[in-house]
Amino acid sequence: MSQRIDRAGILQLIAQQGLACLLEEVLEWDEQRLLARGVDPRASSHPLHAHGRLGSALAIEYAAQAACAHGALLGATAPGSGGAAVTLLASARSVLLDTTRLDTATDPLLIEVRPLHATAAGALYEFRVPPDAPVARGRLGLLVVRA
């Protein structure tokens, strides 16, 4: 199941398009997890930079997009597939931030998400950014809205 997915493929999986998409590549995935590389948080063109910096709370958005991509890969309706479902971030819980900024790291930003529970109506994921020595971690509640 695990195959690399480039940005064009990711854009077919999630609702965020253009600069709003914060994922560059899915490095690997299976039913138990997804590992993605995010848009470089140091880039001056980053769409969420504010006052010349990228706060660590934005790791939640990176993780939410990775979780939505994972759900789409597992069979939820992806926005680009002609389906009528959108996945929304409903909650972020037990979030721990061990730094104030994401744009001070020197390595590429890696995001790992793991589903804890999923139904047709939504899912609960845990996340770690980056996975090996996380500066941000927590749980995300996702809601699937069908038209």
Residue pairs with C-beta under 8 A, 6 or more apart in sequence:
1 29
1 30
1 31
2 28
2 29
2 30
3 29
4 25
4 26
4 27
4 28
5 13
5 25
5 26
5 29
5 69
5 73
6 25
7 21
7 23
7 24
7 25
9 26
10 21
10 23
10 24
10 25
10 26
10 36
10 69
11 17
11 21
11 80
12 78
12 79
12 80
12 81
13 68
13 69
13 72
13 73
13 78
13 79
13 80
14 21
14 23
14 65
14 68
14 69
14 72
14 78
14 79
14 87
15 68
15 79
15 86
15 87
16 22
16 65
19 45
19 47
20 47
21 39
21 65
22 38
22 39
22 48
22 61
22 62
22 65
23 36
23 37
23 38
23 39
23 62
23 65
23 66
23 69
23 111
24 36
24 37
24 38
24 39
24 40
25 36
25 37
26 34
26 35
26 36
26 66
26 69
26 73
27 35
27 36
27 37
27 110
28 34
28 35
29 35
29 70
29 73
31 74
31 115
32 114
32 115
33 70
33 112
33 113
33 114
34 66
34 67
34 69
34 70
34 73
34 112
34 113
35 110
35 111
35 112
35 131
36 62
36 66
36 69
36 110
36 111
36 112
36 113
37 108
37 109
37 110
37 111
38 62
38 108
38 109
38 110
38 111
38 129
39 46
39 109
40 46
40 108
40 109
41 54
41 58
41 102
41 103
41 105
41 109
42 54
42 103
42 105
46 54
46 103
48 54
48 58
48 61
49 103
53 101
53 103
54 101
54 102
54 103
55 100
55 101
55 102
56 97
56 98
56 99
56 100
56 101
56 102
56 135
56 136
57 95
57 97
57 136
58 102
59 97
59 102
59 111
59 127
59 129
59 135
59 136
60 89
60 92
60 95
60 127
60 136
60 138
60 140
61 89
62 109
62 111
62 129
63 111
63 113
63 125
63 127
63 129
63 136
63 138
63 140
64 89
64 92
64 140
64 142
66 111
66 112
66 113
66 127
67 113
67 115
67 123
67 125
67 127
67 140
67 142
68 87
68 142
70 113
70 115
70 125
71 87
71 115
71 118
71 123
71 142
71 144
72 78
72 87
74 115
74 118
76 85
76 87
76 144
77 83
77 84
77 85
77 144
77 146
79 85
79 86
84 146
84 147
85 144
85 145
85 146
85 147
86 144
86 145
87 122
87 142
87 143
87 144
87 145
88 142
88 143
88 144
88 145
89 140
89 141
89 142
89 143
90 122
90 141
90 142
90 143
91 140
91 141
92 138
92 139
92 140
92 141
93 138
93 139
93 140
93 141
94 138
94 139
95 136
95 137
95 138
95 139
96 134
96 136
96 137
96 138
97 135
97 136
98 134
98 135
98 136
99 135
99 136
102 109
102 129
102 135
102 136
105 135
107 130
109 129
109 130
110 129
110 130
110 131
110 132
111 127
111 128
111 129
111 130
111 131
112 127
112 128
112 129
112 130
112 131
113 125
113 126
113 127
113 140
114 125
114 126
114 127
115 123
115 124
115 125
116 123
116 124
116 125
116 126
116 139
117 123
117 124
118 124
120 144
121 143
121 144
122 141
122 142
122 143
122 144
123 141
123 142
123 144
124 139
124 140
124 141
124 142
125 139
125 140
125 142
126 137
126 138
126 139
126 140
127 136
127 137
127 138
127 139
127 140
128 134
128 136
128 137
129 135
129 136
129 137
